[in-house]
Every structure is written in structure tokens, then in C-alpha cells.
Amino acid sequence: MTENIIKNKSFAFAIRIVKLYQFLCETKKEFVLSKQLLRSGTAVGALVREAEHAESKADFKHKMSIAQKEINESIYWLELLKETDYLTNEQFQSINTDAVEIIKLLTSIIKSVKLTINN
């Protein structure tokens, strides 16, 4: 069985997001932005999992496209947390690097699936 890179990376990202949420709530007493990040950041992996059992290529593409939107939203919340000094630049860079890698993977997957649907 081959390794599912997007599945593994999105799950690892969700774990990092949960831990970041805990840190922000306990240490920084920040609850609103971090809750938004928790929702979008954990949705990515859930959508990737849903896509594993898609009913069609179009359904697969749709679920991956929603995952792409969720990771993009996560990047927004991370940027906002950094700019409002809830995250240091180092903390931001560390997790943002993972998010950018995931959005690139999802974009590549979606482009590949579009080609197979159109042919």
C-alpha cells in the first residue's frame, strides 16, 4: 500500500492546530480567533478523509476543493494571529510552512483530477 502524503500531512497539521488552540486558550487567553482556526485547520484532514470514499471523480474533486478553501482560511487565521501578536514570527513561520505545503499539494491534486475528468 502506498503512502498517502496529503492524508498524513493534513492529519499532522490538524494535530498541530489542536495543540496551538490549546496553547492560545491556556497561555494567551485568546478564544475567538483560535476557535476559527481550530475549525478550519481540522476540517482539512476530515475533508481529505471524506474524499477517500468519494462517489465519483467529480465528488473527489469537490471535497478536495473544499479542503483547499479550508487550508486557505487557516492561513488567514494564522496570519491574523501573527499580526495581532498572539503568535511570534517563529511560531507563525513553523506552522504556516506546513499550511503552504498542504495548499500546494491540494492544488496539484485538484489540477490532476480536472485533467482526468475533462478527458
Secondary structure, DSSP 8 states (H G I E B T S, - for coil): ----HHHHHHHHHHHHHHHHHHHHHHTS---HHHHHHHHHHHHHHHHHHHHHT-SSHHHHHHHHHHHHHHHHHHHHHHHHHHHTTSS-HHHHHHHHHHHHHHHHHHHHHHHHHHHHHH-
